Amino acid sequence: MAVKQIVAVIALAFLARAAHAQTNRDGDRTQGQVTFGFDAQDFSTGRSSSVGSIDAAVRLLPRWTLEAVATGGVYFGERFGGGASYVTLKPDAKTYLTAGGSRNSDTNSTAEWSASFEAGRTLYRSDRNAIRRQSPIRALETDLNVSERGYHLSPSINILLVNPTVVVYLPRDWVLTLRAGAIRTTLAGASSWTPSGGAKLNVPLTRRLSVWPAVSFDSELSNVLQINNVSSREFGAGVHFWLTRSTSASAYYFRVLYGANHLASDSYGVSYALRF
C-alpha cells in the first residue's frame, strides 16, 4: 500500500484531549470524563473508513490524570481494534506534561503502535480585575507535541510528527489555535521531511453553543487521520453544544483535497461527553 494511503487511529493536535478538558459548562473542575465517539472518512475512489472510540479520563490526584482509550472499526475493508493510555501531570497551574502510547492490531492501513509526549505552558494571563483598559489578549499558551508511529508493513514505515502550537485566548471567550510543524516519513531507512500547519478559531455563539472553523495543510484535523507524503489541504468546521451542565455533544465535517491523482475525501464525526 502506498504511503499516501496509510491511516492512523489516535486523535492528536487540534481536537482537545479529555485529560485537558475536565470542566463542566460553568468551568468548574470535574473528577473525570467519558467520551463516546464515531469518526468516518469517505474517499472519492469509493473506499471508506469508520472508527468507534471510548475515551475515559480520571483525575487520580490533584496533579495527576490517567486516560484510557479503546478504538475499533474498519479501515479499507480491514477490521481492527486497539487501545491507548496516557498520563498527565500538572506540576503547577500554568504547566502540563502528557506522555503515553497506543497499540493496535496488525493491518495494512492502521498504525501498529504509537508513542507521544506533549508539554504546554501558559505564558501570559491578563488581569481581569485591572482598572486599566482590558487587554485584547486574555491569555497566551504554547504547546509542543512529539509523536512517533510504526506500521506493520514491508518495507518498514515510521512517521514522526512534531507539532508546536500557540493558543491565543481572546475576549468573549474566542480561542485562536495556530500550529506549524513538520512530518518525517521514514521508509526502508530513508527519511524525508514535509511541513505541516493549520489554524482553528473557536467562536461561542451562546452559553451552550460554539462553532469552530479550521483549515490545515499536510496535517491532521480529525480522529480519522491521513498521514501522507503528498500535498493535502483540509478545510471544514465543527460544532459543540452543552446538553446539560455536565454533558455535551460535538460534530465536525472536513473536506480533504490531495495533490496526487485528484484524490479527495470527506471526513466527519460525532461525539458525546459525560463529566462526573
Contacts in CASP RR format, 6 or more apart in sequence:
PFRMAT RR
TARGET T0000
AUTHOR 0000-0000-0000
METHOD contacts of the structure
MODEL  1
MAVKQIVAVIALAFLARAAHAQTNRDGDRTQGQVTFGFDAQDFSTGRSSS
VGSIDAAVRLLPRWTLEAVATGGVYFGERFGGGASYVTLKPDAKTYLTAG
GSRNSDTNSTAEWSASFEAGRTLYRSDRNAIRRQSPIRALETDLNVSERG
YHLSPSINILLVNPTVVVYLPRDWVLTLRAGAIRTTLAGASSWTPSGGAK
LNVPLTRRLSVWPAVSFDSELSNVLQINNVSSREFGAGVHFWLTRSTSAS
AYYFRVLYGANHLASDSYGVSYALRF
1 108 0 8 1.000
1 109 0 8 1.000
1 153 0 8 1.000
3 157 0 8 1.000
3 185 0 8 1.000
3 187 0 8 1.000
3 227 0 8 1.000
3 228 0 8 1.000
3 229 0 8 1.000
4 228 0 8 1.000
4 229 0 8 1.000
4 230 0 8 1.000
4 258 0 8 1.000
4 260 0 8 1.000
4 263 0 8 1.000
5 76 0 8 1.000
5 109 0 8 1.000
5 228 0 8 1.000
6 109 0 8 1.000
6 111 0 8 1.000
6 151 0 8 1.000
6 153 0 8 1.000
6 157 0 8 1.000
6 159 0 8 1.000
6 227 0 8 1.000
6 228 0 8 1.000
7 41 0 8 1.000
7 49 0 8 1.000
7 75 0 8 1.000
7 76 0 8 1.000
7 109 0 8 1.000
7 110 0 8 1.000
7 224 0 8 1.000
7 225 0 8 1.000
7 226 0 8 1.000
7 227 0 8 1.000
8 110 0 8 1.000
8 111 0 8 1.000
8 114 0 8 1.000
8 149 0 8 1.000
8 159 0 8 1.000
8 225 0 8 1.000
8 227 0 8 1.000
9 51 0 8 1.000
9 71 0 8 1.000
9 72 0 8 1.000
9 75 0 8 1.000
9 80 0 8 1.000
9 82 0 8 1.000
9 102 0 8 1.000
9 104 0 8 1.000
9 110 0 8 1.000
9 111 0 8 1.000
9 223 0 8 1.000
9 224 0 8 1.000
9 225 0 8 1.000
10 69 0 8 1.000
10 71 0 8 1.000
10 84 0 8 1.000
10 101 0 8 1.000
10 102 0 8 1.000
10 111 0 8 1.000
10 114 0 8 1.000
10 225 0 8 1.000
11 17 0 8 1.000
11 53 0 8 1.000
11 222 0 8 1.000
11 223 0 8 1.000
11 225 0 8 1.000
12 116 0 8 1.000
12 145 0 8 1.000
12 147 0 8 1.000
12 161 0 8 1.000
12 163 0 8 1.000
12 220 0 8 1.000
12 225 0 8 1.000
13 145 0 8 1.000
13 163 0 8 1.000
13 165 0 8 1.000
13 179 0 8 1.000
13 219 0 8 1.000
13 220 0 8 1.000
13 221 0 8 1.000
14 177 0 8 1.000
14 179 0 8 1.000
14 198 0 8 1.000
14 200 0 8 1.000
14 214 0 8 1.000
14 216 0 8 1.000
14 220 0 8 1.000
14 221 0 8 1.000
15 221 0 8 1.000
15 222 0 8 1.000
15 223 0 8 1.000
17 57 0 8 1.000
17 67 0 8 1.000
17 86 0 8 1.000
17 98 0 8 1.000
18 33 0 8 1.000
18 34 0 8 1.000
18 35 0 8 1.000
18 55 0 8 1.000
18 56 0 8 1.000
18 57 0 8 1.000
18 67 0 8 1.000
18 273 0 8 1.000
19 57 0 8 1.000
19 65 0 8 1.000
19 67 0 8 1.000
19 86 0 8 1.000
19 88 0 8 1.000
19 98 0 8 1.000
20 88 0 8 1.000
20 96 0 8 1.000
20 98 0 8 1.000
21 33 0 8 1.000
21 273 0 8 1.000
22 29 0 8 1.000
22 30 0 8 1.000
22 31 0 8 1.000
22 32 0 8 1.000
22 33 0 8 1.000
22 57 0 8 1.000
22 59 0 8 1.000
22 65 0 8 1.000
22 275 0 8 1.000
23 29 0 8 1.000
23 30 0 8 1.000
23 275 0 8 1.000
24 30 0 8 1.000
24 245 0 8 1.000
24 246 0 8 1.000
24 275 0 8 1.000
25 207 0 8 1.000
25 208 0 8 1.000
25 242 0 8 1.000
25 244 0 8 1.000
25 245 0 8 1.000
25 246 0 8 1.000
25 248 0 8 1.000
26 245 0 8 1.000
29 59 0 8 1.000
30 59 0 8 1.000
30 246 0 8 1.000
30 275 0 8 1.000
30 276 0 8 1.000
31 58 0 8 1.000
31 59 0 8 1.000
31 276 0 8 1.000
32 56 0 8 1.000
32 57 0 8 1.000
32 58 0 8 1.000
32 59 0 8 1.000
32 275 0 8 1.000
32 276 0 8 1.000
33 55 0 8 1.000
33 56 0 8 1.000
33 57 0 8 1.000
33 273 0 8 1.000
33 274 0 8 1.000
33 275 0 8 1.000
33 276 0 8 1.000
34 54 0 8 1.000
34 55 0 8 1.000
34 56 0 8 1.000
34 57 0 8 1.000
34 273 0 8 1.000
34 274 0 8 1.000
34 276 0 8 1.000
35 53 0 8 1.000
35 54 0 8 1.000
35 55 0 8 1.000
35 56 0 8 1.000
35 271 0 8 1.000
35 272 0 8 1.000
35 273 0 8 1.000
35 274 0 8 1.000
36 53 0 8 1.000
36 54 0 8 1.000
36 271 0 8 1.000
36 272 0 8 1.000
36 273 0 8 1.000
37 52 0 8 1.000
37 53 0 8 1.000
37 54 0 8 1.000
37 55 0 8 1.000
37 223 0 8 1.000
37 269 0 8 1.000
37 270 0 8 1.000
37 271 0 8 1.000
37 272 0 8 1.000
38 50 0 8 1.000
38 51 0 8 1.000
38 52 0 8 1.000
38 53 0 8 1.000
38 269 0 8 1.000
38 270 0 8 1.000
38 271 0 8 1.000
39 50 0 8 1.000
39 51 0 8 1.000
39 52 0 8 1.000
39 53 0 8 1.000
39 222 0 8 1.000
39 223 0 8 1.000
39 224 0 8 1.000
39 267 0 8 1.000
39 268 0 8 1.000
39 269 0 8 1.000
40 48 0 8 1.000
40 49 0 8 1.000
40 50 0 8 1.000
40 51 0 8 1.000
40 224 0 8 1.000
40 267 0 8 1.000
40 268 0 8 1.000
40 269 0 8 1.000
41 48 0 8 1.000
41 49 0 8 1.000
41 50 0 8 1.000
41 224 0 8 1.000
41 226 0 8 1.000
41 265 0 8 1.000
41 266 0 8 1.000
41 267 0 8 1.000
41 268 0 8 1.000
42 48 0 8 1.000
42 265 0 8 1.000
42 266 0 8 1.000
43 263 0 8 1.000
43 264 0 8 1.000
43 265 0 8 1.000
44 262 0 8 1.000
44 263 0 8 1.000
44 264 0 8 1.000
44 265 0 8 1.000
45 263 0 8 1.000
47 76 0 8 1.000
48 76 0 8 1.000
49 74 0 8 1.000
49 75 0 8 1.000
49 76 0 8 1.000
49 109 0 8 1.000
49 224 0 8 1.000
50 73 0 8 1.000
50 74 0 8 1.000
51 71 0 8 1.000
51 72 0 8 1.000
51 73 0 8 1.000
51 75 0 8 1.000
51 223 0 8 1.000
51 224 0 8 1.000
52 71 0 8 1.000
52 72 0 8 1.000
52 73 0 8 1.000
53 69 0 8 1.000
53 70 0 8 1.000
53 71 0 8 1.000
53 72 0 8 1.000
53 223 0 8 1.000
54 69 0 8 1.000
54 70 0 8 1.000
55 67 0 8 1.000
55 68 0 8 1.000
55 69 0 8 1.000
56 67 0 8 1.000
56 68 0 8 1.000
56 69 0 8 1.000
57 65 0 8 1.000
57 66 0 8 1.000
57 67 0 8 1.000
57 68 0 8 1.000
58 65 0 8 1.000
58 66 0 8 1.000
58 67 0 8 1.000
59 65 0 8 1.000
60 66 0 8 1.000
63 89 0 8 1.000
63 90 0 8 1.000
63 91 0 8 1.000
64 87 0 8 1.000
64 88 0 8 1.000
64 89 0 8 1.000
64 90 0 8 1.000
65 87 0 8 1.000
65 88 0 8 1.000
65 90 0 8 1.000
66 85 0 8 1.000
66 86 0 8 1.000
66 87 0 8 1.000
66 88 0 8 1.000
67 85 0 8 1.000
67 86 0 8 1.000
67 87 0 8 1.000
67 88 0 8 1.000
68 83 0 8 1.000
68 84 0 8 1.000
68 85 0 8 1.000
69 83 0 8 1.000
69 84 0 8 1.000
69 85 0 8 1.000
69 86 0 8 1.000
69 102 0 8 1.000
70 82 0 8 1.000
70 83 0 8 1.000
71 81 0 8 1.000
71 82 0 8 1.000
71 83 0 8 1.000
71 84 0 8 1.000
71 104 0 8 1.000
72 79 0 8 1.000
72 80 0 8 1.000
72 81 0 8 1.000
72 82 0 8 1.000
73 79 0 8 1.000
73 80 0 8 1.000
73 81 0 8 1.000
74 80 0 8 1.000
75 107 0 8 1.000
75 109 0 8 1.000
75 110 0 8 1.000
76 108 0 8 1.000
76 109 0 8 1.000
78 107 0 8 1.000
78 108 0 8 1.000
78 109 0 8 1.000
78 110 0 8 1.000
80 104 0 8 1.000
80 105 0 8 1.000
80 107 0 8 1.000
80 110 0 8 1.000
81 104 0 8 1.000
81 105 0 8 1.000
82 102 0 8 1.000
82 103 0 8 1.000
82 104 0 8 1.000
82 105 0 8 1.000
83 102 0 8 1.000
83 103 0 8 1.000
83 104 0 8 1.000
84 100 0 8 1.000
84 101 0 8 1.000
84 102 0 8 1.000
84 103 0 8 1.000
84 114 0 8 1.000
85 100 0 8 1.000
85 101 0 8 1.000
86 98 0 8 1.000
86 99 0 8 1.000
86 100 0 8 1.000
86 101 0 8 1.000
86 116 0 8 1.000
87 98 0 8 1.000
87 99 0 8 1.000
87 100 0 8 1.000
88 96 0 8 1.000
88 97 0 8 1.000
88 98 0 8 1.000
89 96 0 8 1.000
89 97 0 8 1.000
89 98 0 8 1.000
90 96 0 8 1.000
90 97 0 8 1.000
91 97 0 8 1.000
93 122 0 8 1.000
94 121 0 8 1.000
94 122 0 8 1.000
94 125 0 8 1.000
95 119 0 8 1.000
95 120 0 8 1.000
95 121 0 8 1.000
95 122 0 8 1.000
96 118 0 8 1.000
96 119 0 8 1.000
96 120 0 8 1.000
96 121 0 8 1.000
97 117 0 8 1.000
97 118 0 8 1.000
97 119 0 8 1.000
97 120 0 8 1.000
98 116 0 8 1.000
98 117 0 8 1.000
98 118 0 8 1.000
98 119 0 8 1.000
99 116 0 8 1.000
99 117 0 8 1.000
99 118 0 8 1.000
100 115 0 8 1.000
100 116 0 8 1.000
100 117 0 8 1.000
101 113 0 8 1.000
101 114 0 8 1.000
101 115 0 8 1.000
101 116 0 8 1.000
102 111 0 8 1.000
102 113 0 8 1.000
102 114 0 8 1.000
103 112 0 8 1.000
103 113 0 8 1.000
104 110 0 8 1.000
104 111 0 8 1.000
104 112 0 8 1.000
104 113 0 8 1.000
106 112 0 8 1.000
106 152 0 8 1.000
107 152 0 8 1.000
108 152 0 8 1.000
108 153 0 8 1.000
110 151 0 8 1.000
111 149 0 8 1.000
111 150 0 8 1.000
111 151 0 8 1.000
111 159 0 8 1.000
112 150 0 8 1.000
112 151 0 8 1.000
112 152 0 8 1.000
113 149 0 8 1.000
113 150 0 8 1.000
114 147 0 8 1.000
114 148 0 8 1.000
114 149 0 8 1.000
114 150 0 8 1.000
115 147 0 8 1.000
115 148 0 8 1.000
116 145 0 8 1.000
116 146 0 8 1.000
116 147 0 8 1.000
116 148 0 8 1.000
117 145 0 8 1.000
117 146 0 8 1.000
117 147 0 8 1.000
118 143 0 8 1.000
118 144 0 8 1.000
118 145 0 8 1.000
118 146 0 8 1.000
119 143 0 8 1.000
119 144 0 8 1.000
120 141 0 8 1.000
120 142 0 8 1.000
120 143 0 8 1.000
120 144 0 8 1.000
121 141 0 8 1.000
121 142 0 8 1.000
122 139 0 8 1.000
122 140 0 8 1.000
122 141 0 8 1.000
123 140 0 8 1.000
123 141 0 8 1.000
123 142 0 8 1.000
124 137 0 8 1.000
124 139 0 8 1.000
124 140 0 8 1.000
125 138 0 8 1.000
125 139 0 8 1.000
125 140 0 8 1.000
126 134 0 8 1.000
126 135 0 8 1.000
126 137 0 8 1.000
126 138 0 8 1.000
126 139 0 8 1.000
128 134 0 8 1.000
128 138 0 8 1.000
134 171 0 8 1.000
136 170 0 8 1.000
136 171 0 8 1.000
137 168 0 8 1.000
137 169 0 8 1.000
137 170 0 8 1.000
138 169 0 8 1.000
138 170 0 8 1.000
138 171 0 8 1.000
139 168 0 8 1.000
139 169 0 8 1.000
140 166 0 8 1.000
140 167 0 8 1.000
140 168 0 8 1.000
140 169 0 8 1.000
141 166 0 8 1.000
141 167 0 8 1.000
141 169 0 8 1.000
142 164 0 8 1.000
142 165 0 8 1.000
142 166 0 8 1.000
142 167 0 8 1.000
143 164 0 8 1.000
143 165 0 8 1.000
143 166 0 8 1.000
143 167 0 8 1.000
144 162 0 8 1.000
144 163 0 8 1.000
144 164 0 8 1.000
144 165 0 8 1.000
145 161 0 8 1.000
145 162 0 8 1.000
145 163 0 8 1.000
145 165 0 8 1.000
146 160 0 8 1.000
146 161 0 8 1.000
146 162 0 8 1.000
146 163 0 8 1.000
147 160 0 8 1.000
147 161 0 8 1.000
147 163 0 8 1.000
148 158 0 8 1.000
148 159 0 8 1.000
148 160 0 8 1.000
148 161 0 8 1.000
149 158 0 8 1.000
149 159 0 8 1.000
149 161 0 8 1.000
149 227 0 8 1.000
150 156 0 8 1.000
150 157 0 8 1.000
150 158 0 8 1.000
150 159 0 8 1.000
151 157 0 8 1.000
151 158 0 8 1.000
151 159 0 8 1.000
155 187 0 8 1.000
155 188 0 8 1.000
155 189 0 8 1.000
156 186 0 8 1.000
156 187 0 8 1.000
156 188 0 8 1.000
156 189 0 8 1.000
157 185 0 8 1.000
157 186 0 8 1.000
157 187 0 8 1.000
158 185 0 8 1.000
158 186 0 8 1.000
159 183 0 8 1.000
159 184 0 8 1.000
159 185 0 8 1.000
159 186 0 8 1.000
159 227 0 8 1.000
160 183 0 8 1.000
160 184 0 8 1.000
160 186 0 8 1.000
161 181 0 8 1.000
161 182 0 8 1.000
161 183 0 8 1.000
161 184 0 8 1.000
161 196 0 8 1.000
161 220 0 8 1.000
162 181 0 8 1.000
162 182 0 8 1.000
162 183 0 8 1.000
162 184 0 8 1.000
163 179 0 8 1.000
163 181 0 8 1.000
163 196 0 8 1.000
164 179 0 8 1.000
164 180 0 8 1.000
164 181 0 8 1.000
165 177 0 8 1.000
165 178 0 8 1.000
165 179 0 8 1.000
166 177 0 8 1.000
166 178 0 8 1.000
166 179 0 8 1.000
167 175 0 8 1.000
167 176 0 8 1.000
167 177 0 8 1.000
167 178 0 8 1.000
168 175 0 8 1.000
168 176 0 8 1.000
168 177 0 8 1.000
168 178 0 8 1.000
169 175 0 8 1.000
170 176 0 8 1.000
172 204 0 8 1.000
173 204 0 8 1.000
174 201 0 8 1.000
174 202 0 8 1.000
174 203 0 8 1.000
174 204 0 8 1.000
175 201 0 8 1.000
175 202 0 8 1.000
176 199 0 8 1.000
176 200 0 8 1.000
176 201 0 8 1.000
176 202 0 8 1.000
177 199 0 8 1.000
177 200 0 8 1.000
177 201 0 8 1.000
177 202 0 8 1.000
178 198 0 8 1.000
178 199 0 8 1.000
179 196 0 8 1.000
179 197 0 8 1.000
179 198 0 8 1.000
179 199 0 8 1.000
179 216 0 8 1.000
179 219 0 8 1.000
180 195 0 8 1.000
180 196 0 8 1.000
180 197 0 8 1.000
180 198 0 8 1.000
181 195 0 8 1.000
181 196 0 8 1.000
181 197 0 8 1.000
182 193 0 8 1.000
182 194 0 8 1.000
182 195 0 8 1.000
182 196 0 8 1.000
183 193 0 8 1.000
183 194 0 8 1.000
183 195 0 8 1.000
183 196 0 8 1.000
183 218 0 8 1.000
183 219 0 8 1.000
183 227 0 8 1.000
184 191 0 8 1.000
184 192 0 8 1.000
184 193 0 8 1.000
185 191 0 8 1.000
185 192 0 8 1.000
185 194 0 8 1.000
185 227 0 8 1.000
185 229 0 8 1.000
192 229 0 8 1.000
194 218 0 8 1.000
194 229 0 8 1.000
195 217 0 8 1.000
195 218 0 8 1.000
196 216 0 8 1.000
196 217 0 8 1.000
196 218 0 8 1.000
196 219 0 8 1.000
197 216 0 8 1.000
197 217 0 8 1.000
197 218 0 8 1.000
197 219 0 8 1.000
198 214 0 8 1.000
198 215 0 8 1.000
198 216 0 8 1.000
198 217 0 8 1.000
198 219 0 8 1.000
199 214 0 8 1.000
199 215 0 8 1.000
199 216 0 8 1.000
200 212 0 8 1.000
200 213 0 8 1.000
200 214 0 8 1.000
201 212 0 8 1.000
201 213 0 8 1.000
201 214 0 8 1.000
202 210 0 8 1.000
202 211 0 8 1.000
202 212 0 8 1.000
203 210 0 8 1.000
203 211 0 8 1.000
203 212 0 8 1.000
203 213 0 8 1.000
204 210 0 8 1.000
205 211 0 8 1.000
207 242 0 8 1.000
208 241 0 8 1.000
208 242 0 8 1.000
209 239 0 8 1.000
209 240 0 8 1.000
209 241 0 8 1.000
209 242 0 8 1.000
210 239 0 8 1.000
210 240 0 8 1.000
211 237 0 8 1.000
211 238 0 8 1.000
211 239 0 8 1.000
211 240 0 8 1.000
212 237 0 8 1.000
212 238 0 8 1.000
212 239 0 8 1.000
212 240 0 8 1.000
213 235 0 8 1.000
213 236 0 8 1.000
213 237 0 8 1.000
213 238 0 8 1.000
214 221 0 8 1.000
214 234 0 8 1.000
214 235 0 8 1.000
214 236 0 8 1.000
214 237 0 8 1.000
214 238 0 8 1.000
214 254 0 8 1.000
215 233 0 8 1.000
215 234 0 8 1.000
215 235 0 8 1.000
215 236 0 8 1.000
216 233 0 8 1.000
216 234 0 8 1.000
216 235 0 8 1.000
217 231 0 8 1.000
217 232 0 8 1.000
217 233 0 8 1.000
217 234 0 8 1.000
218 228 0 8 1.000
218 231 0 8 1.000
218 232 0 8 1.000
219 232 0 8 1.000
219 234 0 8 1.000
220 226 0 8 1.000
220 227 0 8 1.000
221 234 0 8 1.000
221 236 0 8 1.000
221 252 0 8 1.000
221 254 0 8 1.000
221 267 0 8 1.000
222 252 0 8 1.000
222 254 0 8 1.000
222 267 0 8 1.000
222 268 0 8 1.000
222 269 0 8 1.000
223 269 0 8 1.000
224 267 0 8 1.000
226 232 0 8 1.000
226 256 0 8 1.000
226 265 0 8 1.000
226 267 0 8 1.000
228 258 0 8 1.000
230 258 0 8 1.000
230 259 0 8 1.000
230 260 0 8 1.000
231 258 0 8 1.000
231 259 0 8 1.000
231 260 0 8 1.000
232 256 0 8 1.000
232 257 0 8 1.000
232 258 0 8 1.000
232 259 0 8 1.000
233 256 0 8 1.000
233 257 0 8 1.000
234 254 0 8 1.000
234 255 0 8 1.000
234 256 0 8 1.000
234 257 0 8 1.000
234 267 0 8 1.000
235 254 0 8 1.000
235 255 0 8 1.000
236 252 0 8 1.000
236 253 0 8 1.000
236 254 0 8 1.000
236 255 0 8 1.000
237 252 0 8 1.000
237 253 0 8 1.000
238 250 0 8 1.000
238 251 0 8 1.000
238 252 0 8 1.000
238 253 0 8 1.000
239 250 0 8 1.000
239 251 0 8 1.000
239 252 0 8 1.000
240 248 0 8 1.000
240 249 0 8 1.000
240 250 0 8 1.000
241 248 0 8 1.000
241 249 0 8 1.000
241 250 0 8 1.000
242 248 0 8 1.000
243 249 0 8 1.000
246 274 0 8 1.000
246 275 0 8 1.000
246 276 0 8 1.000
247 272 0 8 1.000
247 273 0 8 1.000
247 274 0 8 1.000
247 275 0 8 1.000
248 272 0 8 1.000
248 273 0 8 1.000
249 270 0 8 1.000
249 271 0 8 1.000
249 272 0 8 1.000
249 273 0 8 1.000
250 270 0 8 1.000
250 271 0 8 1.000
250 272 0 8 1.000
250 273 0 8 1.000
251 268 0 8 1.000
251 269 0 8 1.000
251 270 0 8 1.000
251 271 0 8 1.000
252 267 0 8 1.000
252 268 0 8 1.000
252 269 0 8 1.000
253 266 0 8 1.000
253 267 0 8 1.000
253 268 0 8 1.000
253 269 0 8 1.000
254 266 0 8 1.000
254 267 0 8 1.000
254 268 0 8 1.000
255 264 0 8 1.000
255 265 0 8 1.000
255 266 0 8 1.000
255 267 0 8 1.000
256 264 0 8 1.000
256 265 0 8 1.000
256 266 0 8 1.000
256 267 0 8 1.000
257 264 0 8 1.000
258 264 0 8 1.000
258 265 0 8 1.000
END
